[in-house]
Amino acid sequence: MELSVGTAGTGVRRRGGQSHLGEDGGWRLRGELSGLHAGSSCGLVLNLRLLSITHTLTPSHPRSHQWAELVQDPRWSWDSLLPYFKKSETWFPSTELTRQGLLTRDAHGFDGPIKVSHVTNSGRPRNYPLREKIRQFHELLGCQHAVDINAGQPEGYAEGFNSTYEGRRSYAAGYVLGANVTLWSRSWVEKVVVEGGNAQGVIVTRSGEDGKPARVYVEATKEVILSAGAQSSPKILLLSGIGPAADLALHQINPIVDLPVGRNYTDHAGIFTYWAIDLPNAVLGDGEMQGPDLDWTAGLPYDWISFAPADGSTRELARQLLPPDKYRRYSAAGKLQIEVFIVYTSVDTCTRTPPPAPGWPGRGVFTIAHILVDPVSRGTVTLQSTDPADPPILDPQLLASPVDRSALYECVRDCARAVQAVEGLNAVEWGVEDALRGDWSDEAIERRTSRMGAGTVFHPSGTCSMGEVVDSECRVFWVERLRVVDAGVIPLPLAAHYQAPIYGIAEQAAEMIVRGL
Ligand SMILES: Cc1cc2nc3c(=O)[nH]c(=O)nc-3n(C[C@H](O)[C@H](O)[C@H](O)COP(=O)(O)OP(=O)(O)OC[C@H]3O[C@@H](n4cnc5c(N)ncnc54)[C@H](O)[C@@H]3O)c2cc1C
């Protein structure tokens, strides 16, 4: 985790008004994701890019095979991906699990480049004062204690974990590159050059030592592998003539292949509510940052995390509104829609500027993050223009479906009830006017989200969807020598934070590529 003094990061540049809500009640987020507005605490800005909330290894529901079923390839099941997750990980298990003899060693790796630690074993003391009260909160939500939600059964609440150890974050840059890898920084791929149905190479704009940009053509000897992420890979494909015919025609791009590039865009919507408590020195920003028993720099300031299915009324709505195959997936046993965790400070991944409430963030405030991990809404990534320097138009259609709104709003209501019922916490909602406090109707939740605490938690995926745009070896349909290997290929939302699944995808795709050489 890195704490830095300064102003909040840039927000998403959106078109149109300031509200998240579209005319149909769905949220709108169009524009360039250029960073995020992170919540601040006592003048410290939390840079969420460096805060790994979870190194979650659990794609979707227990031992999920939905992705594998959809693409008819068992290599994309949870079981098949597990060896690649393990390869990435060095696990520091919870001391509580160790003491109880409940270690799930088979589901973890012990010599990978990413250090994954549980709150109670992260190299520095993290005896957060609210641990027992927040455990009570998750129990009041109706969650059962789960031993290890990273072992294929994510339902319930469990001790938090993240990819930090001794206060240092592990991330992909920690992987050792082979001697035969050449890395170019300050270089932007404009497009893939395709001739005769074969990807020949890429056009790259490089910024030279003198700061002047130069366009260069890089020829591929074997193949081109795009890993520009779920928002940029579709843009590059579209600029290359690979995408929906209508989108290409709109920009007069010479069409090469008609594929649903940029469709099926999905992201995890999140609503954040803020709670003032009257306990001293209980959250980050009150009291000392480091002491013998409590070190706020040791990792993300939280204790527990829970995953749960959507409530009964949402499931009934889903039955009425979703096509049968989608409803079958939504309601499959163990399938989870909701994630909740409390961060012991005020965090906001919202996209509006300026910061919402006077006095932000206030002392003695914590955040409940309510996250929809299995949305049914789908959006688009499209081109703004044919200028490669222009960002794409991102329209994830967050909460466009009434099913998604129902699931997330019900979660917000449940959390509000539970947090106020925790003994001795005396939690009072913070940052809203008195008239709104206590009103948890849909309209009141939407009023909250339009002014503070709503957006995405930055898990975009699905825009180069496996089975639609790429095959199950990540090869773009109808174009030889071209693959996409990034979050864009994930065909269904996963009940996970995406860092670890991406490592799994990358490792498995690398093996596929090597096997084909
Ligand atoms: C603010 C934020 C916080 C997050 N927090 C967490 C978390 O706590 N835990 C977690 O598990 N996940 C988290 N995620 C999600 C996780 O980071 C992403 O899911 C993951 O990085 C996606 O990997 P990727 O390889 O698909 O894309 P990326 O990691 O985005 O990699 C794409 C790369 O391509 C480069 N690129 C893009 N366009 C071009 C181009 N035209 N030419 C050349 N290079 C290009 C980009 O600069 C980038 O380096 C977070 C994401 C964000 C944005």
The ligand as an SDF file (V2000), in Angstrom:
LIG
                    3D

 53 58  0  0  0  0  0  0  0  0999 V2000
   -7.7140    1.6130  -10.0010 C   0  0  0  0  0  0  0  0  0  0  0  0
   -7.7420    0.1120  -10.0950 C   0  0  0  0  0  0  0  0  0  0  0  0
   -7.6880   -0.6550   -8.9430 C   0  0  0  0  0  0  0  0  0  0  0  0
   -7.7090   -2.0360   -9.0220 C   0  0  0  0  0  0  0  0  0  0  0  0
   -7.6010   -2.7810   -7.8820 N   0  0  0  0  0  0  0  0  0  0  0  0
   -7.5340   -4.1200   -7.9670 C   0  0  0  0  0  0  0  0  0  0  0  0
   -7.3370   -4.9060   -6.8070 C   0  0  0  0  0  0  0  0  0  0  0  0
   -7.2090   -4.3760   -5.7180 O   0  0  0  0  0  0  0  0  0  0  0  0
   -7.2990   -6.2540   -6.9260 N   0  0  0  0  0  0  0  0  0  0  0  0
   -7.4310   -6.8740   -8.1260 C   0  0  0  0  0  0  0  0  0  0  0  0
   -7.3980   -8.1140   -8.1630 O   0  0  0  0  0  0  0  0  0  0  0  0
   -7.6350   -6.1610   -9.2500 N   0  0  0  0  0  0  0  0  0  0  0  0
   -7.6730   -4.8000   -9.2000 C   0  0  0  0  0  0  0  0  0  0  0  0
   -7.8500   -4.0430  -10.3250 N   0  0  0  0  0  0  0  0  0  0  0  0
   -8.1070   -4.7550  -11.5900 C   0  0  0  0  0  0  0  0  0  0  0  0
   -6.8380   -5.2380  -12.2520 C   0  0  0  0  0  0  0  0  0  0  0  0
   -5.8180   -4.2560  -12.1540 O   0  0  0  0  0  0  0  0  0  0  0  0
   -7.1530   -5.4780  -13.7360 C   0  0  0  0  0  0  0  0  0  0  0  0
   -8.2430   -6.3710  -13.8310 O   0  0  0  0  0  0  0  0  0  0  0  0
   -5.9650   -6.0850  -14.4560 C   0  0  0  0  0  0  0  0  0  0  0  0
   -4.8320   -5.2440  -14.3620 O   0  0  0  0  0  0  0  0  0  0  0  0
   -6.3110   -6.2810  -15.9130 C   0  0  0  0  0  0  0  0  0  0  0  0
   -5.1840   -6.8270  -16.5560 O   0  0  0  0  0  0  0  0  0  0  0  0
   -5.0200   -6.6910  -18.1050 P   0  0  0  0  0  0  0  0  0  0  0  0
   -3.7360   -7.3560  -18.4390 O   0  0  0  0  0  0  0  0  0  0  0  0
   -6.2580   -7.1530  -18.7770 O   0  0  0  0  0  0  0  0  0  0  0  0
   -4.9310   -5.1260  -18.3990 O   0  0  0  0  0  0  0  0  0  0  0  0
   -3.9560   -4.0300  -17.8000 P   0  0  0  0  0  0  0  0  0  0  0  0
   -3.3710   -4.4420  -16.4960 O   0  0  0  0  0  0  0  0  0  0  0  0
   -4.7140   -2.7430  -17.8630 O   0  0  0  0  0  0  0  0  0  0  0  0
   -2.7430   -4.0040  -18.8380 O   0  0  0  0  0  0  0  0  0  0  0  0
   -2.8630   -3.4110  -20.0980 C   0  0  0  0  0  0  0  0  0  0  0  0
   -1.5450   -2.7360  -20.4160 C   0  0  0  0  0  0  0  0  0  0  0  0
   -1.5630   -2.3450  -21.7800 O   0  0  0  0  0  0  0  0  0  0  0  0
   -1.0830   -1.0390  -21.8880 C   0  0  0  0  0  0  0  0  0  0  0  0
   -1.7070   -0.4590  -23.0850 N   0  0  0  0  0  0  0  0  0  0  0  0
   -2.9890   -0.0630  -23.2700 C   0  0  0  0  0  0  0  0  0  0  0  0
   -3.1710    0.3900  -24.5230 N   0  0  0  0  0  0  0  0  0  0  0  0
   -1.9880    0.2540  -25.1320 C   0  0  0  0  0  0  0  0  0  0  0  0
   -1.5280    0.5570  -26.4540 C   0  0  0  0  0  0  0  0  0  0  0  0
   -2.3430    1.0790  -27.3730 N   0  0  0  0  0  0  0  0  0  0  0  0
   -0.2230    0.3170  -26.7600 N   0  0  0  0  0  0  0  0  0  0  0  0
    0.6100   -0.2100  -25.8220 C   0  0  0  0  0  0  0  0  0  0  0  0
    0.2450   -0.5140  -24.5700 N   0  0  0  0  0  0  0  0  0  0  0  0
   -1.0480   -0.2810  -24.2440 C   0  0  0  0  0  0  0  0  0  0  0  0
   -1.5000   -0.3570  -20.5990 C   0  0  0  0  0  0  0  0  0  0  0  0
   -0.6550    0.7560  -20.3580 O   0  0  0  0  0  0  0  0  0  0  0  0
   -1.3180   -1.4740  -19.5980 C   0  0  0  0  0  0  0  0  0  0  0  0
    0.0010   -1.5070  -19.1070 O   0  0  0  0  0  0  0  0  0  0  0  0
   -7.8160   -2.6590  -10.2830 C   0  0  0  0  0  0  0  0  0  0  0  0
   -7.8640   -1.8810  -11.4500 C   0  0  0  0  0  0  0  0  0  0  0  0
   -7.8100   -0.5030  -11.3540 C   0  0  0  0  0  0  0  0  0  0  0  0
   -7.8260    0.3330  -12.6280 C   0  0  0  0  0  0  0  0  0  0  0  0
  1  2  1  0
  2  3  1  0
  2 52  2  0
  3  4  2  0
  4  5  1  0
  4 50  1  0
  5  6  2  0
  6  7  1  0
  6 13  1  0
  7  8  2  0
  7  9  1  0
  9 10  1  0
 10 11  2  0
 10 12  1  0
 12 13  2  0
 13 14  1  0
 14 15  1  0
 14 50  1  0
 15 16  1  0
 16 17  1  0
 16 18  1  0
 18 19  1  0
 18 20  1  0
 20 21  1  0
 20 22  1  0
 22 23  1  0
 23 24  1  0
 24 25  2  0
 24 26  1  0
 24 27  1  0
 27 28  1  0
 28 29  2  0
 28 30  1  0
 28 31  1  0
 31 32  1  0
 32 33  1  0
 33 34  1  0
 33 48  1  0
 34 35  1  0
 35 36  1  0
 35 46  1  0
 36 37  1  0
 36 45  1  0
 37 38  2  0
 38 39  1  0
 39 40  1  0
 39 45  2  0
 40 41  1  0
 40 42  2  0
 42 43  1  0
 43 44  2  0
 44 45  1  0
 46 47  1  0
 46 48  1  0
 48 49  1  0
 50 51  2  0
 51 52  1  0
 52 53  1  0
M  END
$$$$
